Amino acid sequence: MLKGKRLGFIGGGNMAEAMIKGLLSAAFIEAKNLFVSDPRSERLDSLHREYRVKPAAGNRDLVDKSDIVILAVKPQIIKDVLLDVRDGVTGEKLIISIAAGVPIKIIEDTLSDGGRKSVVRTMPNTPALVQQAITAIAAGTQVSKTDMKIAHRVFEAIGKTVDVEEAHLDAVTGLSGSGPAYVFLILEALSDAGVKMGLSRSVANALTLQTVLGAAKLAQESGKHPGELKDMVTSPAGTTICGLHTLEAGGLRTTLMNAVEASTLRSKRLGEMALENDNAGCAEKKKR
């Protein structure tokens, strides 16, 4: 699917590096066909030394050399980046955005010259750094089935993928995008609890990490509902039911649901702000 394709990353940050590492490790693409642009020359040098990818002279140079362009930049600067490269974005190129909260419409409209623009919006998460990400992928209005297959192939290099409607990407952000931070907080709390009960920090950390990793693996591979797996651990009048009772009394379930909801609403608001800024810019142009 990616054989012979040239793929470029605008932005050489952590997520771009994770994707480069995954693509090369999986042998999905050769280093000679990977390009990166970034304003930091030391970052480009580092990526070239580590992965033998090719630094581009700039964003427009990268677009000219690439069949697939990954927009791996902060949402705040994506509009400027798109304006910088739009003359080089032909209908044959596939544009994939990992910029959180930026609607496909803004990307399509900014690049538009009346021709076809293939734009895919995605939301990977930070476990991409260890090739264990989950990436949600949404198609733009002019994306083909082949484009979507290519997008899935790219992100399969860093984990698993799912198709979603763009309207659901805010919920994806609230759940899997922000979710690792929730899990890290739970890991820290469990380890602290072990220390409180007399375990050494190293032992508490080891027990916590393997418990959460093992539980996730069991849930993934067993095919059983989490509630069913929970019941398998919970015996009558035992230790686990006492712990679960305390968690319920503390509102853990409700708090986690509220956290996902709050993150989702914030993601929606950021998207609205991006659209408002875009519309304000258009209104300003009309006045002129």
Number of C-alpha atoms within 10 A of each C-alpha: 14 18 10 11 16 20 25 31 28 25 22 24 16 13 20 23 19 20 22 27 22 24 23 16 14 12 13 18 21 18 19 12 18 25 27 30 24 20 13 10 10 10 17 22 14 13 20 16 11 11 15 15 22 20 22 21 13 15 22 20 17 26 29 17 17 22 19 25 25 24 22 23 21 15 17 12 10 20 17 10 16 20 12 14 17 16 14 16 24 18 12 11 19 24 25 26 25 22 20 22 24 24 20 21 13 18 24 20 13 17 23 15 13 7 11 17 23 25 25 25 26 27 22 24 23 21 16 24 18 13 20 16 23 22 26 25 26 25 22 22 14 14 17 14 9 10 21 20 12 17 25 20 17 24 24 22 24 29 20 17 21 13 13 15 12 19 11 13 24 24 19 26 25 22 19 20 25 17 19 14 12 14 12 12 12 14 18 15 13 18 23 18 15 18 16 12 10 10 15 14 15 11 12 21 19 12 16 21 16 11 13 15 12 12 14 12 11 14 16 12 8 10 9 12 10 15 8 11 15 15 11 9 11 16 10 8 8 10 11 15 16 12 12 14 11 12 12 11 10 11 12 13 11 10 11 14 13 13 16 22 17 14 20 22 16 16 21 21 14 18 19 15 14 19 17 12 12 16 13 12 11 11 11 10 9 8 6 5
